[in-house]
Amino acid sequence: MFREFFEKSLIGKILEVVVLFAAIVMARYFQWEIANTVFFVLFVLLLLHPIPSRFAAFGVVFLLVVTAVLFLVKRNNWADICSIWAYYLMFFTAMLSFSQLQNDENGATIAKDK
């Protein structure tokens, strides 16, 4: 009930912008690098608007392959950065999978009650 209200109302959209702005301000306050800021804002966006976890899992696989290729061509700094990004995406994938599992269980419970 509340979720539908916030998704469709102007108050919900304003609160979403405020949360995103707060995430950017927090990243600036802690002097994070741009890549870390982008991943944190992406994390907040995924909390607000979940996507299927298979998209994040595809990103993990892609970044792990890129990491291996970068290690082969002796670009160790870039490979380290890509492995960190892959780790972030693994966390996102787990978070999205748990969210989908919870939604599936709630849907099954609601369908069972009807």
N, C-alpha and C positions, 0 to 999 in steps of 0.2 A: 504494500500500500504506500508506504513512505518512499520506496524506491521509485515507483511510477510517478509520484508527485514531483520528486526532485529531477527526474529525467525529463519531464515535460514542462516544468515551470521555469520561469525566468530566474527565480531564486536559485534553482539548481545549477543553471548555466553560469550564473555569477559566482557561486561558490566553487565551481570547477575551475574557473579562471583564477580565483583567489588562491586555491590550493596549488595550481601550477606556478603562479607567480611566487608563492611562498617557497616552493621547491627551488626555483631559480635563485631567489634571494639567499636561501640557506646554502646553496652551492657556492655562491659568490662570497658569502661570509666565511666559509671554511676554505676558500681559495682552491677549489677543486680544479683540475684540468678540464678542458672542454669535453673530452671524451667521457670522463666520469660524470660530468653534468648532464650530458645527453642521455647516458644510460639511466641516471637517476630520474630524469624527467620522463623517460620512456617507461620506467618502472611505475611511476605515479599514474601515467596514462593507462597502463595495463591494469592497474587497480581500479581505475574509474570505468574503463571500457575493455573488458576482457575479450581476447580473441582465442580461436582454437589453438591448443598447445602445439599442434603439428607444425604451425608456422615458425614458432620459436625453436622447435626441435630441428627444423630444416636449417635455421640460422646457425645452430650449434654445430651441426655436421659440416656445414660449409666453412665455418671459421676454423674448425679442427683440421680440415683438409688444407686450408690456406696456411695454417700454422705449420703443418708438416712440410709444405712446399717452401715456405720461407726459411725453415731450418735447413732444408737441402741446398738452398741457394745462398746460405751463409748470411742471411739478414736476421740476425738473432734479436736485435732490438724490436723489430717489427713483429717477429714471431712471439716474443714475450707479450707484447701488447695484444696481439690477436688471441693468445691463449687466455689472457685476462678477460677479454670480451666474450670469449666462448664460455668461460666460467659464469659470467654475469647472465648470459642467455640460458645456461643450464638452470640457474636459479629461477629465472622467469618461467622456464618450461615447467619446472616442478610446481611453482606457484599456480600457474594456469591449469595444470593437470589436477591439482587438488581442488581448485575452484570448480572445474568441470565435474569432478567426481561428486562434490557436494551438491551441485545443481542436479546431476543425474539422480542422486539418492532422493533429493527433495521431490523431483518430478515423479519418481517411482512411488513415493509415499502418497503423493497427491492422487496419482492415477489409481493406486490401490484403494484409497478411501472412496473413490467414486464408484 
